[in-house]
Amino acid sequence: MGTIAQNLYSWDIAYDWKHQGSEWSKDWGGVEMQWYASIFPRIHAFIPTSCILEIGPGFGRWTHFLNDLCDRLIVVDLSKKCIHSCQHRFSHCSHISYHINDGLSLDEVVDESVDFVFSFDSLVHVEMDVIEVYLKQLALKLTPNGVGFIHHSNMAEYATYFSLLKKIPEGKIIDLLSKLRIIERKSHWRAFSMSADRFARIASDAGLQCISQEIVNWKTSPKRLIDCLSVFTIKGSHWERPNQLIRNDGFMREAKYLSKLSKLYCAGFAKKNRRSALVQRSK
């Protein structure tokens, strides 16, 4: 997995962002369906609220929705390109503040000011040391009843598998096994030092309590649950409870089904069909 410097190069220089991140929502039928049918149901209990902090907004794929769910929105990213894009995209929104950090620091965020922390499709790319630094700070930034929702890697659970996989010589056999989906070579640039268990332990050491963790599969890795959605709160908050963990190997089946539904219900498809109808009538 990449270092902070490699992440900065990837998202600030190498990646062209021509689709503003929407390309990563194609499996769900688009950004709209992924948000309303997959992400929002998992966080709806905690929003709307007064202040939301989003870590790693990219070009504002989820900022677009979070924007209407709070009185104050703080977005933090190590990429100048991403922050500048968000500033331009949401220039009409006076309640959003923007901060370019070093990939670690939340110094610009006032202590005990954040009601909800959100990060999806970003912190899956950072290693355990970065997660640890962020969680220690979030324990200070969250309000007494604040809650966080972070999408992170669970790749450490499969470290042995990928280590053994590297020992298989390249050639027709490994290509065939990969084609038959007997083995999965893609790591999806996930952090190999992170897992659900490690996240929960780091959170506890920081004074936080994981209240739910959903370990999920991702994209072309249907058998291996390489990601985790962790929800946590301040110890002693009214949300605190023993951690509830589930292993969901149907996460990508859910995405596939939502992709079908998106053709019926999403505004984007409705507009596209309406334009097609108008073109047909004009012929």
Backbone as CSV, one residue per row, in Angstrom:
resi,resn,N_x,N_y,N_z,CA_x,CA_y,CA_z,C_x,C_y,C_z
1,MET,0.843,-1.187,0.000,0.000,0.000,0.000,0.874,1.230,0.000
2,GLY,0.368,2.329,-0.534,1.152,3.537,-0.678,1.360,4.313,0.615
3,THR,2.430,5.089,0.648,2.710,5.994,1.756,1.859,7.250,1.580
4,ILE,1.948,8.151,2.544,1.241,9.425,2.420,1.720,10.165,1.182
5,ALA,3.034,10.138,0.953,3.594,10.814,-0.221,3.074,10.210,-1.518
6,GLN,2.957,8.893,-1.557,2.440,8.228,-2.755,0.960,8.528,-2.961
7,ASN,0.205,8.591,-1.862,-1.204,8.976,-1.957,-1.337,10.399,-2.486
8,LEU,-0.500,11.290,-1.988,-0.536,12.678,-2.441,-0.244,12.770,-3.934
9,TYR,0.771,12.049,-4.382,1.110,12.059,-5.807,-0.046,11.489,-6.642
10,SER,-0.638,10.406,-6.159,-1.710,9.749,-6.917,-2.903,10.667,-7.116
11,TRP,-3.380,11.301,-6.043,-4.627,12.058,-6.106,-4.429,13.519,-6.479
12,ASP,-3.209,14.026,-6.298,-2.964,15.431,-6.596,-2.365,15.635,-7.988
13,ILE,-1.669,14.620,-8.501,-0.951,14.772,-9.765,-1.340,13.708,-10.796
14,ALA,-1.194,12.444,-10.438,-1.349,11.369,-11.419,-2.792,11.173,-11.900
15,TYR,-3.753,11.230,-10.997,-5.144,10.942,-11.371,-5.783,12.164,-12.015
16,ASP,-6.552,11.953,-13.105,-7.078,13.105,-13.848,-8.431,13.608,-13.331
17,TRP,-9.155,12.782,-12.567,-10.425,13.185,-11.956,-11.453,13.662,-13.000
18,LYS,-11.377,13.179,-14.226,-12.279,13.687,-15.259,-13.747,13.373,-14.979
19,HIS,-14.002,12.348,-14.168,-15.387,12.020,-13.807,-15.713,12.425,-12.367
20,GLN,-14.822,13.160,-11.732,-15.014,13.668,-10.364,-15.269,12.566,-9.334
21,GLY,-14.792,11.364,-9.608,-14.960,10.260,-8.673,-16.197,9.424,-8.906
22,SER,-17.062,9.867,-9.810,-18.307,9.119,-10.037,-18.048,7.741,-10.631
23,GLU,-16.863,7.560,-11.237,-16.532,6.262,-11.827,-16.487,5.149,-10.791
24,TRP,-16.231,5.515,-9.527,-16.157,4.514,-8.464,-17.539,4.118,-7.939
25,SER,-18.574,4.740,-8.474,-19.944,4.393,-8.072,-20.686,3.613,-9.153
26,LYS,-19.991,3.259,-10.233,-20.664,2.581,-11.348,-21.303,1.258,-10.944
27,ASP,-20.672,0.521,-10.020,-21.219,-0.771,-9.619,-22.578,-0.636,-8.940
28,TRP,-22.881,0.548,-8.433,-24.166,0.804,-7.764,-25.171,1.456,-8.710
29,GLY,-24.758,1.735,-9.935,-25.631,2.432,-10.863,-25.474,3.929,-10.798
30,GLY,-24.440,4.392,-10.109,-24.185,5.828,-10.029,-24.080,6.328,-8.599
31,VAL,-23.616,7.563,-8.474,-23.391,8.181,-7.163,-24.692,8.302,-6.380
32,GLU,-25.753,8.735,-7.055,-27.047,8.953,-6.401,-27.562,7.675,-5.741
33,MET,-27.554,6.572,-6.468,-28.060,5.324,-5.915,-27.153,4.802,-4.811
34,GLN,-25.845,4.931,-4.983,-24.943,4.454,-3.941,-25.162,5.214,-2.639
35,TRP,-25.372,6.525,-2.753,-25.586,7.321,-1.543,-26.909,6.961,-0.871
36,TYR,-28.009,7.093,-1.605,-29.327,6.960,-0.992,-29.686,5.527,-0.596
37,ALA,-29.181,4.539,-1.322,-29.579,3.159,-1.049,-28.533,2.343,-0.316
38,SER,-27.268,2.804,-0.319,-26.218,2.014,0.317,-25.563,2.730,1.487
39,ILE,-25.167,3.976,1.301,-24.467,4.696,2.373,-25.433,5.331,3.367
40,PHE,-26.392,6.104,2.866,-27.305,6.826,3.754,-28.032,5.919,4.755
41,PRO,-28.554,4.742,4.341,-29.217,3.886,5.331,-28.306,3.458,6.480
42,ARG,-27.013,3.455,6.251,-26.065,3.036,7.291,-25.707,4.163,8.252
43,ILE,-26.031,5.405,7.898,-25.662,6.543,8.761,-26.837,7.435,9.124
44,HIS,-28.041,7.087,8.669,-29.176,8.002,8.814,-29.511,8.329,10.269
45,ALA,-29.163,7.442,11.200,-29.490,7.678,12.614,-28.719,8.858,13.198
46,PHE,-27.627,9.239,12.548,-26.741,10.255,13.119,-26.830,11.616,12.433
47,ILE,-27.607,11.705,11.363,-27.741,12.953,10.625,-29.217,13.203,10.294
48,PRO,-29.591,14.475,10.082,-28.775,15.687,10.078,-28.291,16.062,11.470
49,THR,-27.273,16.899,11.499,-26.704,17.339,12.761,-26.063,18.710,12.572
50,SER,-25.493,19.242,13.626,-24.954,20.602,13.560,-23.674,20.695,12.741
51,CYS,-22.670,19.869,13.085,-21.364,19.979,12.423,-20.870,18.615,11.950
52,ILE,-20.517,18.533,10.671,-19.970,17.310,10.071,-18.550,17.579,9.594
53,LEU,-17.671,16.620,9.850,-16.308,16.637,9.327,-16.177,15.516,8.313
54,GLU,-15.758,15.852,7.087,-15.493,14.833,6.068,-13.994,14.771,5.808
55,ILE,-13.431,13.590,5.960,-12.003,13.381,5.705,-11.841,12.715,4.345
56,GLY,-11.074,13.349,3.464,-10.834,12.804,2.131,-12.016,12.954,1.202
57,PRO,-12.501,14.173,0.954,-13.689,14.371,0.109,-13.465,14.152,-1.373
58,GLY,-12.191,14.098,-1.798,-11.957,14.001,-3.235,-12.529,15.213,-3.946
59,PHE,-13.287,14.979,-5.005,-13.900,16.078,-5.755,-15.335,16.338,-5.302
60,GLY,-15.687,15.863,-4.108,-16.979,16.223,-3.518,-18.114,15.280,-3.820
61,ARG,-17.778,14.020,-4.137,-18.828,13.035,-4.464,-19.838,12.903,-3.340
62,TRP,-19.358,12.819,-2.087,-20.274,12.687,-0.944,-20.538,14.035,-0.274
63,THR,-19.640,14.980,-0.460,-19.828,16.343,0.058,-21.136,16.919,-0.468
64,HIS,-21.450,16.586,-1.699,-22.679,17.047,-2.354,-23.915,16.725,-1.511
65,PHE,-23.911,15.579,-0.841,-25.050,15.160,-0.029,-24.913,15.628,1.425
66,LEU,-23.707,15.534,1.975,-23.474,15.954,3.351,-23.758,17.435,3.535
67,ASN,-23.543,18.187,2.482,-23.727,19.635,2.476,-25.091,20.067,3.022
68,ASP,-26.130,19.300,2.708,-27.494,19.650,3.115,-27.904,19.027,4.443
69,LEU,-26.973,18.375,5.116,-27.329,17.643,6.330,-26.706,18.226,7.600
70,CYS,-26.230,19.461,7.502,-25.595,20.074,8.675,-25.625,21.594,8.557
71,ASP,-25.367,22.236,9.680,-25.250,23.698,9.696,-23.840,24.133,9.322
72,ARG,-22.880,23.235,9.588,-21.483,23.547,9.295,-20.792,22.275,8.824
73,LEU,-20.092,22.380,7.695,-19.388,21.236,7.124,-17.910,21.586,6.977
74,ILE,-17.056,20.705,7.505,-15.607,20.871,7.409,-15.067,19.759,6.527
75,VAL,-14.321,20.111,5.483,-13.720,19.093,4.625,-12.206,19.209,4.699
76,VAL,-11.558,18.057,4.859,-10.101,18.004,5.005,-9.539,16.996,4.025
77,ASP,-8.531,17.406,3.264,-7.899,16.509,2.297,-6.435,16.903,2.149
78,LEU,-5.560,15.930,1.876,-4.153,16.254,1.650,-3.900,16.758,0.243
79,SER,-4.878,16.625,-0.658,-4.718,17.029,-2.048,-5.233,18.450,-2.288
80,LYS,-4.349,19.332,-2.735,-4.754,20.696,-3.081,-5.748,20.671,-4.230
81,LYS,-5.509,19.771,-5.198,-6.404,19.674,-6.344,-7.825,19.369,-5.898
82,CYS,-7.962,18.448,-4.952,-9.292,18.059,-4.464,-9.963,19.203,-3.706
83,ILE,-9.219,19.831,-2.826,-9.797,20.930,-2.050,-10.191,22.086,-2.959
84,HIS,-9.339,22.434,-3.907,-9.662,23.535,-4.822,-10.879,23.206,-5.675
85,SER,-11.018,21.934,-6.061,-12.190,21.534,-6.822,-13.462,21.671,-5.982
86,CYS,-13.390,21.247,-4.730,-14.550,21.375,-3.837,-14.912,22.844,-3.608
87,GLN,-13.907,23.684,-3.447,-14.166,25.115,-3.247,-14.908,25.703,-4.440
88,HIS,-14.509,25.273,-5.632,-15.184,25.763,-6.837,-16.590,25.175,-6.955
89,ARG,-16.709,23.883,-6.725,-18.001,23.210,-6.884,-19.042,23.718,-5.893
90,PHE,-18.605,24.003,-4.673,-19.544,24.422,-3.629,-19.344,25.881,-3.239
91,SER,-18.955,26.695,-4.195,-18.691,28.117,-3.930,-19.935,28.866,-3.450
92,HIS,-21.104,28.318,-3.739,-22.360,28.945,-3.315,-22.713,28.610,-1.869
93,CYS,-21.925,27.757,-1.232,-22.234,27.300,0.133,-21.324,28.015,1.137
94,SER,-21.893,28.877,1.939,-21.097,29.671,2.878,-20.774,28.922,4.175
95,HIS,-21.401,27.763,4.389,-21.209,27.058,5.659,-20.149,25.953,5.571
96,ILE,-19.427,25.878,4.454,-18.373,24.868,4.299,-17.004,25.522,4.484
97,SER,-16.160,24.896,5.292,-14.770,25.341,5.436,-13.858,24.258,4.885
98,TYR,-12.726,24.671,4.315,-11.840,23.768,3.592,-10.433,23.819,4.181
99,HIS,-9.813,22.631,4.316,-8.473,22.579,4.891,-7.624,21.550,4.140
100,ILE,-6.444,21.977,3.718,-5.460,21.071,3.121,-4.522,20.654,4.237
101,ASN,-4.438,19.350,4.503,-3.580,18.897,5.598,-2.390,18.109,5.066
102,ASP,-1.643,17.524,5.969,-0.451,16.758,5.605,-0.726,15.265,5.529
103,GLY,-2.010,14.898,5.504,-2.387,13.491,5.486,-2.541,12.903,6.869
104,LEU,-2.339,13.749,7.897,-2.408,13.283,9.285,-3.130,14.256,10.215
105,SER,-2.906,15.542,10.024,-3.309,16.538,11.009,-4.756,17.002,10.877
106,LEU,-5.393,17.163,12.039,-6.714,17.794,12.130,-6.636,19.029,13.022
107,ASP,-5.476,19.663,13.036,-5.245,20.808,13.922,-6.202,21.966,13.671
108,GLU,-6.683,22.097,12.432,-7.572,23.215,12.094,-8.998,23.005,12.607
109,VAL,-9.293,21.815,13.087,-10.631,21.510,13.595,-10.660,21.764,15.097
110,VAL,-11.624,22.526,15.554,-11.741,22.889,16.973,-12.127,21.666,17.801
111,ASP,-11.530,21.516,18.967,-11.853,20.406,19.869,-13.324,20.445,20.275
112,GLU,-13.926,19.262,20.419,-15.321,19.087,20.846,-16.301,19.902,19.993
113,SER,-16.055,19.950,18.687,-16.921,20.740,17.804,-17.645,19.898,16.749
114,VAL,-17.223,18.638,16.583,-17.739,17.811,15.488,-18.762,16.806,16.007
115,ASP,-19.935,16.807,15.398,-20.988,15.865,15.787,-20.921,14.557,15.004
116,PHE,-20.426,14.643,13.770,-20.377,13.446,12.929,-19.164,13.513,12.018
117,VAL,-18.366,12.438,12.026,-17.201,12.313,11.149,-17.525,11.291,10.071
118,PHE,-17.220,11.642,8.830,-17.546,10.776,7.698,-16.336,10.629,6.795
119,SER,-16.059,9.387,6.381,-15.037,9.147,5.363,-15.367,7.850,4.639
120,PHE,-15.536,7.950,3.322,-15.852,6.768,2.526,-15.012,6.771,1.256
121,ASP,-14.405,5.622,0.953,-13.589,5.436,-0.248,-12.278,6.224,-0.214
122,SER,-11.827,6.593,0.960,-10.586,7.365,1.063,-9.589,6.702,2.006
123,LEU,-9.983,6.500,3.251,-9.060,5.966,4.260,-8.825,4.465,4.112
124,VAL,-9.421,3.840,3.104,-9.071,2.450,2.783,-7.633,2.368,2.274
125,HIS,-7.106,3.504,1.839,-5.773,3.533,1.233,-4.660,3.896,2.214
126,VAL,-4.993,4.059,3.489,-3.954,4.456,4.452,-3.689,3.332,5.445
127,GLU,-2.451,3.290,5.915,-2.036,2.219,6.817,-2.443,2.501,8.266
128,MET,-2.158,1.539,9.119,-2.599,1.585,10.507,-2.068,2.807,11.257
129,ASP,-0.835,3.233,10.950,-0.270,4.374,11.666,-1.065,5.649,11.414
130,VAL,-1.580,5.808,10.185,-2.384,6.985,9.860,-3.738,6.916,10.559
131,ILE,-4.370,5.746,10.528,-5.651,5.558,11.219,-5.496,5.870,12.708
132,GLU,-4.403,5.405,13.293,-4.162,5.627,14.718,-4.058,7.116,15.042
133,VAL,-3.332,7.859,14.220,-3.181,9.299,14.444,-4.530,10.006,14.312
134,TYR,-5.303,9.644,13.294,-6.610,10.277,13.111,-7.552,9.976,14.276
135,LEU,-7.599,8.729,14.721,-8.530,8.372,15.793,-8.178,9.065,17.111
136,LYS,-6.898,9.204,17.383,-6.489,9.925,18.596,-6.978,11.371,18.555
137,GLN,-6.902,11.977,17.381,-7.367,13.355,17.249,-8.892,13.446,17.287
138,LEU,-9.559,12.481,16.665,-11.019,12.503,16.632,-11.616,12.350,18.026
139,ALA,-10.905,11.666,18.902,-11.366,11.552,20.286,-11.435,12.925,20.951
140,LEU,-10.646,13.865,20.446,-10.652,15.235,20.973,-11.611,16.134,20.191
141,LYS,-11.770,15.887,18.904,-12.573,16.764,18.052,-14.069,16.517,18.167
142,LEU,-14.456,15.272,18.499,-15.878,14.944,18.592,-16.521,15.569,19.819
143,THR,-17.793,15.928,19.693,-18.576,16.371,20.844,-18.817,15.169,21.757
144,PRO,-19.278,15.386,22.992,-19.466,14.258,23.926,-20.359,13.138,23.395
145,ASN,-21.276,13.459,22.475,-22.126,12.435,21.874,-21.858,12.279,20.370
146,GLY,-20.662,12.683,19.970,-20.310,12.608,18.560,-20.108,11.174,18.078
147,VAL,-20.282,10.990,16.764,-20.192,9.669,16.143,-19.343,9.766,14.878
148,GLY,-18.628,8.682,14.569,-17.852,8.623,13.345,-18.220,7.418,12.497
149,PHE,-18.117,7.564,11.187,-18.349,6.485,10.226,-17.166,6.485,9.278
150,ILE,-16.327,5.468,9.370,-15.114,5.417,8.553,-15.022,4.095,7.793
151,HIS,-14.795,4.226,6.512,-14.580,3.101,5.607,-13.071,2.874,5.531
152,HIS,-12.611,1.712,5.983,-11.180,1.443,6.027,-10.897,0.018,5.557
153,SER,-9.634,-0.290,5.438,-9.210,-1.596,4.937,-9.346,-2.691,5.998
154,ASN,-9.639,-3.899,5.530,-9.596,-5.093,6.375,-8.593,-6.088,5.784
155,MET,-7.674,-5.574,4.972,-6.760,-6.432,4.218,-5.814,-7.238,5.104
156,ALA,-5.539,-6.769,6.329,-4.630,-7.505,7.214,-5.133,-8.910,7.493
157,GLU,-6.438,-9.099,7.408,-7.021,-10.431,7.619,-6.547,-11.408,6.549
158,TYR,-6.144,-10.887,5.380,-5.747,-11.739,4.264,-4.268,-11.579,3.917
159,ALA,-3.486,-11.090,4.869,-2.061,-10.859,4.616,-1.338,-12.144,4.224
160,THR,-1.666,-13.249,4.905,-1.020,-14.525,4.599,-1.376,-14.991,3.191
161,TYR,-2.639,-14.856,2.826,-3.103,-15.248,1.496,-2.331,-14.508,0.404
162,PHE,-2.233,-13.188,0.526,-1.557,-12.409,-0.508,-0.051,-12.636,-0.490
163,SER,0.478,-12.944,0.683,1.902,-13.259,0.768,2.213,-14.561,0.023
164,LEU,1.363,-15.559,0.198,1.535,-16.837,-0.511,1.309,-16.669,-2.016
165,LEU,0.387,-15.790,-2.351,0.060,-15.561,-3.753,1.265,-15.010,-4.523
166,LYS,2.045,-14.193,-3.858,3.218,-13.602,-4.491,4.277,-14.656,-4.845
167,LYS,4.215,-15.802,-4.170,5.201,-16.854,-4.411,4.869,-17.718,-5.615
168,ILE,3.636,-17.585,-6.126,3.246,-18.350,-7.314,3.816,-17.651,-8.547
169,PRO,4.611,-18.338,-9.347,5.216,-17.697,-10.515,4.175,-17.247,-11.539
170,GLU,4.447,-16.115,-12.169,3.566,-15.615,-13.219,3.553,-16.590,-14.391
171,GLY,2.396,-16.712,-15.031,2.299,-17.611,-16.170,0.862,-18.018,-16.438
172,LYS,0.702,-19.018,-17.284,-0.632,-19.428,-17.715,-1.475,-19.981,-16.573
173,ILE,-0.839,-20.699,-15.640,-1.597,-21.321,-14.554,-2.247,-20.264,-13.671
174,ILE,-1.459,-19.268,-13.249,-2.018,-18.239,-12.371,-3.024,-17.375,-13.117
175,ASP,-2.797,-17.177,-14.435,-3.762,-16.424,-15.246,-5.089,-17.164,-15.329
176,LEU,-5.033,-18.500,-15.487,-6.245,-19.310,-15.568,-6.988,-19.311,-14.237
177,LEU,-6.255,-19.491,-13.144,-6.873,-19.486,-11.822,-7.541,-18.146,-11.524
178,SER,-6.906,-17.090,-11.982,-7.463,-15.753,-11.793,-8.719,-15.565,-12.632
179,LYS,-8.669,-16.044,-13.888,-9.821,-15.931,-14.778,-11.013,-16.710,-14.248
180,LEU,-10.755,-17.862,-13.628,-11.819,-18.690,-13.057,-12.264,-18.214,-11.683
181,ARG,-11.611,-17.132,-11.207,-11.904,-16.530,-9.897,-11.634,-17.484,-8.739
182,ILE,-10.727,-18.406,-8.966,-10.285,-19.285,-7.888,-9.344,-18.523,-6.972
183,ILE,-8.566,-17.649,-7.582,-7.721,-16.749,-6.795,-8.037,-15.317,-7.199
184,GLU,-7.728,-14.385,-6.320,-7.944,-12.967,-6.576,-6.640,-12.237,-6.328
185,ARG,-6.066,-11.688,-7.390,-4.765,-11.043,-7.269,-4.853,-9.562,-6.912
186,LYS,-5.976,-8.929,-7.183,-6.090,-7.489,-6.964,-6.197,-7.151,-5.481
187,SER,-5.421,-6.193,-5.067,-5.507,-5.725,-3.674,-6.320,-4.438,-3.581
188,HIS,-6.700,-3.864,-4.746,-7.475,-2.626,-4.792,-6.800,-1.496,-4.012
189,TRP,-5.485,-1.556,-3.930,-4.667,-0.543,-3.254,-5.119,-0.366,-1.802
190,ARG,-5.461,-1.484,-1.164,-5.871,-1.457,0.238,-4.652,-1.522,1.154
191,ALA,-4.817,-1.009,2.369,-3.745,-1.014,3.358,-3.634,-2.397,3.996
192,PHE,-2.471,-3.014,3.886,-2.284,-4.376,4.395,-2.111,-4.433,5.908
193,SER,-1.924,-3.302,6.552,-1.746,-3.314,8.014,-3.057,-3.097,8.770
194,MET,-4.160,-2.860,8.046,-5.423,-2.535,8.707,-6.412,-3.688,8.677
195,SER,-7.180,-3.801,9.781,-8.263,-4.780,9.877,-9.342,-4.214,10.788
196,ALA,-10.490,-4.863,10.791,-11.586,-4.441,11.668,-11.164,-4.531,13.130
197,ASP,-10.513,-5.638,13.481,-10.085,-5.840,14.861,-9.081,-4.781,15.298
198,ARG,-8.148,-4.453,14.439,-7.149,-3.443,14.777,-7.783,-2.062,14.920
199,PHE,-8.744,-1.764,14.058,-9.445,-0.483,14.160,-10.141,-0.355,15.508
200,ALA,-10.858,-1.402,15.908,-11.582,-1.375,17.185,-10.627,-1.203,18.362
201,ARG,-9.483,-1.877,18.292,-8.506,-1.766,19.381,-7.889,-0.365,19.437
202,ILE,-7.529,0.180,18.290,-6.948,1.523,18.238,-7.957,2.552,18.740
203,ALA,-9.212,2.392,18.334,-10.267,3.300,18.780,-10.402,3.263,20.292
204,SER,-10.405,2.069,20.866,-10.536,1.926,22.316,-9.368,2.580,23.047
205,ASP,-8.163,2.386,22.522,-6.977,2.988,23.143,-7.040,4.511,23.099
206,ALA,-7.773,5.045,22.105,-7.876,6.500,21.953,-9.010,7.100,22.776
207,GLY,-9.795,6.250,23.450,-10.926,6.753,24.227,-12.231,6.716,23.462
208,LEU,-12.253,5.946,22.371,-13.448,5.790,21.556,-13.982,4.369,21.682
209,GLN,-15.240,4.184,21.313,-15.853,2.864,21.363,-16.482,2.540,20.018
210,CYS,-16.034,1.471,19.375,-16.716,0.986,18.175,-18.069,0.433,18.591
211,ILE,-19.119,0.878,17.917,-20.457,0.376,18.242,-20.998,-0.536,17.152
212,SER,-20.396,-0.471,15.956,-20.747,-1.434,14.910,-19.631,-1.491,13.883
213,GLN,-19.440,-2.674,13.336,-18.484,-2.878,12.248,-19.085,-3.866,11.255
214,GLU,-19.124,-3.446,10.013,-19.626,-4.293,8.933,-18.447,-4.596,8.008
215,ILE,-18.016,-5.847,8.012,-16.901,-6.261,7.172,-17.471,-6.732,5.844
216,VAL,-16.992,-6.108,4.739,-17.639,-6.323,3.441,-16.638,-6.715,2.357
217,ASN,-17.173,-7.308,1.293,-16.347,-7.560,0.109,-16.352,-6.319,-0.771
218,TRP,-15.533,-6.355,-1.838,-15.383,-5.156,-2.655,-15.095,-5.529,-4.101
219,LYS,-15.873,-4.947,-4.989,-15.642,-5.054,-6.427,-15.421,-6.503,-6.871
220,THR,-14.218,-6.788,-7.392,-13.928,-8.110,-7.950,-13.371,-9.083,-6.922
221,SER,-13.554,-8.782,-5.639,-13.106,-9.686,-4.572,-14.316,-10.211,-3.807
222,PRO,-15.180,-11.016,-4.456,-16.423,-11.443,-3.803,-16.213,-12.362,-2.610
223,LYS,-15.108,-13.112,-2.598,-14.894,-14.087,-1.533,-14.183,-13.497,-0.317
224,ARG,-13.347,-12.511,-0.560,-12.556,-11.928,0.533,-13.146,-10.600,0.969
225,LEU,-13.408,-10.483,2.254,-14.029,-9.280,2.810,-12.910,-8.305,3.179
226,ILE,-12.453,-7.546,2.187,-11.235,-6.749,2.350,-11.478,-5.350,2.900
227,ASP,-12.748,-4.973,3.102,-13.076,-3.636,3.612,-13.909,-3.727,4.884
228,CYS,-13.963,-2.617,5.603,-14.785,-2.559,6.814,-15.394,-1.171,6.958
229,LEU,-16.647,-1.136,7.380,-17.343,0.107,7.700,-17.484,0.158,9.218
230,SER,-16.729,1.039,9.850,-16.713,1.112,11.313,-17.436,2.357,11.800
231,VAL,-18.330,2.156,12.762,-19.027,3.262,13.421,-18.552,3.311,14.868
232,PHE,-18.203,4.498,15.328,-17.642,4.633,16.681,-18.142,5.918,17.335
233,THR,-17.979,5.982,18.636,-18.409,7.153,19.390,-17.463,7.376,20.563
234,ILE,-17.646,8.493,21.244,-16.870,8.776,22.447,-17.329,7.832,23.558
235,LYS,-16.399,7.302,24.318,-16.785,6.463,25.459,-17.595,7.292,26.441
236,GLY,-18.741,6.747,26.840,-19.625,7.463,27.758,-20.727,8.238,27.061
237,SER,-20.723,8.273,25.722,-21.771,8.989,25.000,-23.069,8.193,25.052
238,HIS,-24.169,8.854,24.679,-25.448,8.125,24.725,-25.576,7.100,23.597
239,TRP,-24.625,7.085,22.666,-24.614,6.082,21.613,-23.814,4.837,22.008
240,GLU,-23.081,4.914,23.092,-22.167,3.821,23.443,-22.910,2.515,23.710
241,ARG,-22.339,1.430,23.207,-22.856,0.081,23.425,-21.733,-0.882,23.059
242,PRO,-21.832,-2.143,23.431,-20.826,-3.126,22.991,-20.819,-3.206,21.469
243,ASN,-19.653,-3.406,20.913,-19.509,-3.462,19.463,-20.308,-4.622,18.874
244,GLN,-21.011,-4.334,17.799,-21.745,-5.364,17.069,-21.110,-5.510,15.691
245,LEU,-20.611,-6.707,15.394,-19.871,-6.938,14.152,-20.582,-7.982,13.297
246,ILE,-20.699,-7.669,12.007,-21.233,-8.660,11.069,-20.291,-8.767,9.872
247,ARG,-20.269,-9.950,9.278,-19.496,-10.193,8.061,-20.496,-10.298,6.912
248,ASN,-20.439,-9.341,6.006,-21.420,-9.238,4.933,-20.769,-9.552,3.587
249,ASP,-20.909,-10.802,3.153,-20.347,-11.184,1.855,-21.314,-10.884,0.722
250,GLY,-22.431,-10.221,1.034,-23.407,-9.859,0.009,-23.378,-8.389,-0.358
251,PHE,-22.343,-7.683,0.091,-22.265,-6.238,-0.154,-22.265,-5.916,-1.654
252,MET,-21.500,-6.664,-2.436,-21.441,-6.389,-3.864,-22.659,-6.942,-4.599
253,ARG,-23.334,-7.951,-4.034,-24.618,-8.379,-4.605,-25.644,-7.262,-4.409
254,GLU,-25.559,-6.611,-3.267,-26.414,-5.457,-3.005,-26.165,-4.380,-4.065
255,ALA,-24.893,-4.119,-4.359,-24.545,-3.113,-5.364,-25.110,-3.486,-6.735
256,LYS,-24.982,-4.758,-7.089,-25.477,-5.221,-8.388,-26.991,-5.033,-8.509
257,TYR,-27.702,-5.325,-7.430,-29.152,-5.160,-7.430,-29.531,-3.678,-7.526
258,LEU,-28.795,-2.835,-6.794,-29.063,-1.400,-6.829,-28.787,-0.826,-8.211
259,SER,-27.797,-1.389,-8.891,-27.508,-0.936,-10.248,-28.711,-1.160,-11.162
260,LYS,-29.394,-2.292,-10.975,-30.606,-2.557,-11.753,-31.708,-1.561,-11.400
261,LEU,-31.877,-1.298,-10.099,-32.914,-0.377,-9.660,-32.654,1.050,-10.132
262,SER,-31.380,1.395,-10.267,-31.043,2.774,-10.645,-31.630,3.140,-12.008
263,LYS,-31.779,2.147,-12.880,-32.334,2.404,-14.210,-33.821,2.745,-14.144
264,LEU,-34.457,2.386,-13.034,-35.883,2.676,-12.859,-36.128,3.959,-12.094
265,TYR,-35.254,4.246,-11.120,-35.597,5.279,-10.152,-34.653,6.477,-10.059
266,CYS,-33.448,6.376,-10.584,-32.497,7.472,-10.403,-32.802,8.645,-11.325
267,ALA,-32.604,9.846,-10.808,-32.880,11.060,-11.575,-32.033,11.119,-12.838
268,GLY,-30.793,10.666,-12.748,-29.906,10.710,-13.900,-30.439,9.911,-15.072
269,PHE,-30.924,8.701,-14.798,-31.478,7.864,-15.858,-32.787,8.448,-16.382
270,ALA,-33.581,9.051,-15.462,-34.843,9.663,-15.874,-34.594,10.811,-16.845
271,LYS,-33.598,11.640,-16.554,-33.260,12.764,-17.437,-32.756,12.265,-18.778
272,LYS,-31.911,11.214,-18.733,-31.367,10.647,-19.961,-32.479,10.087,-20.840
273,ASN,-33.432,9.373,-20.222,-34.539,8.795,-20.979,-35.447,9.887,-21.545
274,ARG,-35.617,10.962,-20.757,-36.466,12.060,-21.219,-35.839,12.745,-22.440
275,ARG,-34.519,12.944,-22.387,-33.826,13.546,-23.525,-33.938,12.650,-24.758
276,SER,-33.787,11.325,-24.550,-33.887,10.384,-25.673,-35.286,10.443,-26.298
277,ALA,-36.312,10.550,-25.434,-37.684,10.610,-25.927,-37.927,11.867,-26.751
278,LEU,-37.360,12.979,-26.270,-37.529,14.248,-26.986,-36.847,14.204,-28.352
279,VAL,-35.670,13.546,-28.393,-34.938,13.417,-29.647,-35.758,12.572,-30.630
280,GLN,-36.340,11.489,-30.128,-37.147,10.613,-30.992,-38.363,11.350,-31.551
281,ARG,-38.990,12.171,-30.702,-40.183,12.900,-31.151,-39.855,13.949,-32.216
282,SER,-38.639,14.494,-32.100,-38.262,15.555,-33.032,-37.878,15.032,-34.398
283,LYS,-37.694,13.693,-34.521,-37.288,13.119,-35.813,-38.486,12.955,-36.734
